[in-house]
């Protein structure tokens, strides 16, 4: 077992944040891993500290970003933990670049995208409504992405979700071609992602499994980081 652990910790772990999020949300997770783990947490284009070049968001663009990030950091193969949208991007990347992915663990990732589900999700991404009804959330987004950028993040994220709802994501048949080990994780109290859609994807993956995290809600701030770190260490070792 020790030899396996040593081998797995030499594979860098890439942490991919969710929609409207940034890499800094993973800061509490880092303290639960030993120093020998190679941890990498980039901001997706236009998010957090990454400059916005006014290019629309898409899974293809995010996949290219992951590839460029790995190239820049001279990483040939990575294990990936993807939270929410980051989990979807991880699987999309593995579909397009199977040779560059060791294992994937997703948490709270929505897979059941239709025009109706996209409309429901994008209805919650209206900047003006957020400013009026939940000003504290608007302030957090402004701090995370920059006062002049957070509204653009919401608008481009809405466009991304509409594209997923229109079928411009991972085709249903593509999951069967993602053959790396994948754990589809879902918080017990997640009210944004369904158990059925998560289990269906886990079963469609050749080496997929489903993991249920007790007591965890969808927002990353309401996930038990101690529990999550233990599950990640078990899976990636």
C-alpha positions as CSV (number, residue, x, y, z in Angstrom):
1,X,0.0,0.0,0.0
2,X,2.8,2.4,0.8
3,X,4.3,2.0,-2.7
4,X,0.9,2.8,-4.2
5,X,0.4,5.9,-2.0
6,X,3.9,7.2,-2.9
7,X,3.1,6.7,-6.6
8,X,-0.3,8.4,-6.5
9,X,0.9,11.5,-4.5
10,X,3.5,12.1,-7.2
11,X,0.6,12.7,-9.7
12,X,-0.4,16.4,-9.3
13,X,-3.9,17.0,-8.0
14,X,-5.8,19.7,-10.0
15,X,-8.6,21.4,-8.2
16,X,-11.3,23.0,-10.4
17,X,-13.8,25.4,-8.9
18,X,-17.5,25.8,-9.7
19,X,-19.5,28.4,-11.6
20,X,-19.1,31.9,-10.1
21,X,-16.4,30.5,-7.9
22,X,-12.6,30.8,-7.8
23,X,-9.6,28.9,-6.6
24,X,-9.4,30.7,-3.3
25,X,-12.5,28.7,-2.1
26,X,-10.3,25.7,-1.9
27,X,-8.0,27.3,0.7
28,X,-9.5,25.4,3.7
29,X,-9.0,22.1,1.9
30,X,-5.2,22.5,1.4
31,X,-4.5,22.3,5.1
32,X,-5.9,18.8,5.3
33,X,-3.3,17.3,2.9
34,X,0.3,16.4,3.6
35,X,3.0,18.6,2.2
36,X,4.2,16.0,-0.3
37,X,0.9,16.2,-2.3
38,X,1.3,18.4,-5.4
39,X,-1.8,20.6,-5.3
40,X,-2.8,23.0,-8.1
41,X,-5.8,25.3,-8.0
42,X,-6.2,27.6,-11.0
43,X,-8.9,30.2,-11.7
44,X,-10.9,29.5,-14.8
45,X,-10.7,32.2,-17.5
46,X,-12.5,35.4,-16.4
47,X,-12.8,34.2,-12.8
48,X,-11.1,35.3,-9.6
49,X,-7.6,36.6,-10.4
50,X,-7.6,35.6,-14.1
51,X,-8.0,38.5,-16.5
52,X,-11.2,38.7,-18.5
53,X,-10.6,38.8,-22.3
54,X,-14.3,39.1,-23.1
55,X,-14.3,35.6,-24.7
56,X,-17.5,33.6,-24.1
57,X,-17.4,30.7,-21.7
58,X,-17.7,27.2,-23.0
59,X,-16.6,23.7,-22.0
60,X,-14.3,23.7,-25.0
61,X,-12.6,26.8,-23.9
62,X,-12.3,25.6,-20.3
63,X,-10.9,22.3,-21.6
64,X,-8.3,24.1,-23.6
65,X,-7.5,26.2,-20.5
66,X,-6.9,23.0,-18.5
67,X,-4.6,21.7,-21.2
68,X,-2.6,25.0,-21.4
69,X,-2.3,25.1,-17.6
70,X,-0.9,21.6,-17.5
71,X,1.5,22.4,-20.3
72,X,2.6,25.6,-18.6
73,X,3.3,23.7,-15.3
74,X,4.9,20.8,-17.2
75,X,2.3,18.3,-15.9
76,X,1.8,15.4,-18.3
77,X,-0.9,13.6,-16.3
78,X,-3.1,15.0,-13.4
79,X,-5.6,13.7,-11.0
80,X,-8.6,16.1,-10.9
81,X,-11.1,17.1,-8.2
82,X,-13.9,19.2,-9.7
83,X,-16.5,20.9,-7.7
84,X,-19.9,21.6,-9.4
85,X,-19.1,23.0,-12.9
86,X,-15.5,22.1,-12.3
87,X,-16.5,18.5,-12.2
88,X,-18.2,18.8,-15.5
89,X,-15.2,20.5,-17.0
90,X,-13.0,17.7,-15.6
91,X,-15.0,15.0,-17.4
92,X,-15.2,17.0,-20.6
93,X,-11.4,17.4,-20.5
94,X,-11.0,13.6,-19.9
95,X,-13.3,12.9,-22.8
96,X,-11.1,15.1,-25.1
97,X,-7.7,14.3,-23.5
98,X,-7.9,10.8,-21.9
99,X,-4.1,10.4,-21.9
100,X,-3.7,13.4,-19.5
101,X,-6.0,12.3,-16.7
102,X,-5.3,9.7,-14.0
103,X,-8.4,9.9,-11.8
104,X,-11.4,12.2,-11.3
105,X,-13.5,13.0,-8.3
106,X,-16.5,15.3,-8.8
107,X,-18.7,16.8,-6.2
108,X,-22.1,18.4,-6.7
109,X,-21.9,18.3,-10.5
110,X,-25.1,18.7,-12.5
111,X,-25.3,16.5,-15.5
112,X,-29.0,16.6,-16.4
113,X,-29.0,19.6,-18.8
114,X,-32.0,20.5,-20.8
115,X,-33.4,23.9,-22.0
116,X,-35.8,23.9,-19.0
117,X,-33.1,23.1,-16.4
118,X,-30.8,25.7,-18.0
119,X,-33.6,28.3,-17.9
120,X,-34.2,27.5,-14.2
121,X,-30.5,27.9,-13.3
122,X,-29.9,31.0,-15.3
123,X,-32.9,32.7,-13.8
124,X,-30.9,32.8,-10.6
125,X,-27.9,34.6,-12.2
126,X,-29.5,38.0,-12.9
127,X,-27.0,40.6,-11.5
128,X,-29.7,43.2,-10.9
129,X,-31.9,40.9,-8.9
130,X,-28.9,39.6,-6.9
131,X,-28.0,43.2,-6.0
132,X,-31.5,44.0,-4.9
133,X,-32.4,40.8,-3.1
134,X,-29.1,39.4,-1.8
135,X,-26.7,42.3,-1.7
136,X,-24.2,40.4,0.6
137,X,-23.9,37.8,-2.2
138,X,-23.3,40.5,-4.8
139,X,-20.6,42.0,-2.5
140,X,-18.9,38.6,-2.2
141,X,-18.9,38.2,-6.0
142,X,-17.5,41.7,-6.5
143,X,-14.7,40.9,-4.0
144,X,-14.0,37.5,-5.7
145,X,-14.0,38.6,-9.3
146,X,-13.5,42.4,-9.1
147,X,-16.0,45.1,-8.8
148,X,-16.0,45.7,-12.6
149,X,-16.1,42.0,-13.6
150,X,-18.6,40.1,-11.5
151,X,-21.6,41.0,-13.6
152,X,-19.8,39.8,-16.7
153,X,-19.0,36.5,-15.0
154,X,-22.7,36.0,-14.3
155,X,-23.7,36.9,-17.9
156,X,-21.1,34.6,-19.5
157,X,-22.0,31.8,-17.0
158,X,-25.6,32.1,-18.0
159,X,-24.6,31.7,-21.7
160,X,-22.5,28.6,-20.8
161,X,-25.5,27.0,-19.0
162,X,-27.8,27.8,-21.9
163,X,-25.3,26.1,-24.2
164,X,-25.2,23.0,-22.0
165,X,-29.0,23.0,-22.1
166,X,-28.9,23.1,-25.8
167,X,-26.7,20.0,-26.0
168,X,-23.3,21.7,-26.3
169,X,-21.7,19.7,-23.5
170,X,-20.8,16.1,-23.0
171,X,-22.9,13.9,-25.3
172,X,-24.7,11.1,-23.4
173,X,-22.7,8.4,-25.3
174,X,-19.4,10.0,-24.5
175,X,-19.5,9.0,-20.8
176,X,-18.9,5.4,-21.9
177,X,-15.6,6.5,-23.5
178,X,-14.2,8.1,-20.3
179,X,-12.5,5.1,-18.9
180,X,-10.3,6.5,-16.1
181,X,-11.5,5.8,-12.5
182,X,-14.2,8.4,-11.6
183,X,-16.0,9.0,-8.3
184,X,-19.2,11.0,-8.7
185,X,-19.7,12.6,-5.3
186,X,-22.9,14.2,-4.0
187,X,-23.7,15.9,-0.7
188,X,-26.6,14.3,1.2
189,X,-28.3,17.7,1.5
190,X,-27.5,19.0,-2.0
191,X,-30.7,20.6,-3.3
192,X,-29.3,21.6,-6.8
193,X,-28.2,18.2,-8.1
194,X,-30.3,15.1,-8.2
195,X,-29.2,11.7,-6.9
196,X,-30.6,10.0,-10.0
197,X,-28.6,12.0,-12.5
198,X,-25.4,11.5,-10.4
199,X,-25.9,7.7,-10.1
200,X,-26.8,7.5,-13.8
201,X,-23.5,9.1,-14.9
202,X,-21.6,6.9,-12.4
203,X,-23.1,3.8,-14.0
204,X,-22.5,5.1,-17.5
205,X,-18.8,5.5,-16.8
206,X,-16.7,2.3,-17.4
207,X,-14.9,2.8,-14.1
208,X,-17.4,5.0,-12.3
209,X,-18.6,4.9,-8.7
210,X,-21.0,7.0,-6.6
211,X,-20.1,8.5,-3.3
212,X,-22.6,10.0,-0.8
213,X,-21.2,12.7,1.6
214,X,-23.4,12.9,4.7
215,X,-24.4,16.3,6.0
216,X,-23.0,18.2,3.0
217,X,-25.0,20.9,1.1
218,X,-24.2,22.2,-2.4
219,X,-22.3,25.4,-1.6
220,X,-18.6,24.6,-1.2
221,X,-18.6,26.7,2.0
222,X,-21.1,24.3,3.5
223,X,-19.1,21.1,2.7
224,X,-17.3,19.3,5.5
225,X,-13.7,19.8,4.3
226,X,-12.4,17.2,6.8
227,X,-14.7,14.6,5.4
228,X,-14.0,15.7,1.8
229,X,-10.3,15.6,2.3
230,X,-10.5,12.0,3.7
231,X,-12.6,10.9,0.7
232,X,-10.2,12.5,-1.7
233,X,-7.1,10.9,-0.1
234,X,-8.8,7.5,-0.1
235,X,-9.7,7.8,-3.8
236,X,-6.5,9.3,-5.1
237,X,-4.2,7.0,-3.1
